[in-house]
């Protein structure tokens, strides 16, 4: 997660309260999605950005997870994400994201 996006997420959590912020990712690999999710939950593991040492505990989901998918109009989902879902390792992504939420999410 780049430094500008870290700043934006931190600002949103400060302005709206962490309980009112959900972060959605679309990374192509489970490990990348997990690293980004860890950043918004437990803080930047590289200690390089605005979230270094900042444990926001935000809820984080990948766009292929059922929790997100069930909240989106199915025709829009199919048009925007459906093709991507067919080529990704969805099980790996879901496993990684679930692990991060279980470890670090506080909301």
WOFENBEL-V698107 format. One record per residue. N is the residue number from 0. RES is the residue in three letters. D_CENTER is the distance of its C-alpha to the mean C-alpha in Angstrom with 1 decimal. Layout:
BEGIN
n=[N:N]
res=[RES:RES]
d_center=[D_CENTER:D_CENTER]
END
This chain:
BEGIN
n=[0:1:2:3:4:5:6:7:8:9:10:11:12:13:14:15:16:17:18:19:20:21:22:23:24:25:26:27:28:29:30:31:32:33:34:35:36:37:38:39:40:41:42:43:44:45:46:47:48:49:50:51:52:53:54:55:56:57:58:59:60:61:62:63:64:65:66:67:68:69:70:71:72:73:74:75:76:77:78:79:80:81:82:83:84:85:86:87:88:89:90:91:92:93:94:95:96:97:98:99:100:101:102:103:104:105:106]
res=[UNK:UNK:UNK:UNK:UNK:UNK:UNK:UNK:UNK:UNK:UNK:UNK:UNK:UNK:UNK:UNK:UNK:UNK:UNK:UNK:UNK:UNK:UNK:UNK:UNK:UNK:UNK:UNK:UNK:UNK:UNK:UNK:UNK:UNK:UNK:UNK:UNK:UNK:UNK:UNK:UNK:UNK:UNK:UNK:UNK:UNK:UNK:UNK:UNK:UNK:UNK:UNK:UNK:UNK:UNK:UNK:UNK:UNK:UNK:UNK:UNK:UNK:UNK:UNK:UNK:UNK:UNK:UNK:UNK:UNK:UNK:UNK:UNK:UNK:UNK:UNK:UNK:UNK:UNK:UNK:UNK:UNK:UNK:UNK:UNK:UNK:UNK:UNK:UNK:UNK:UNK:UNK:UNK:UNK:UNK:UNK:UNK:UNK:UNK:UNK:UNK:UNK:UNK:UNK:UNK:UNK:UNK]
d_center=[10.0:13.3:15.2:15.4:11.7:11.7:14.8:13.5:10.6:13.4:15.9:14.1:13.7:17.4:18.7:17.3:16.6:13.5:14.5:14.2:10.8:7.7:4.7:4.4:4.3:7.9:9.0:12.3:12.3:10.8:11.7:10.0:6.6:7.6:8.9:6.2:4.4:8.2:8.8:7.4:8.9:12.0:12.6:13.1:14.7:16.8:18.2:18.5:16.6:16.6:14.1:16.6:17.7:15.8:14.1:12.3:11.2:8.6:7.3:3.6:4.4:5.5:8.4:11.0:10.4:13.4:12.0:10.7:13.7:16.2:15.5:16.2:19.8:20.5:22.5:19.8:17.2:20.0:20.9:17.6:15.6:18.3:19.8:16.6:16.0:19.5:19.2:16.0:16.2:14.2:15.5:14.3:10.7:11.0:12.8:10.5:7.5:10.4:12.0:9.4:9.3:13.1:13.7:12.1:11.0:14.0:13.6]
END
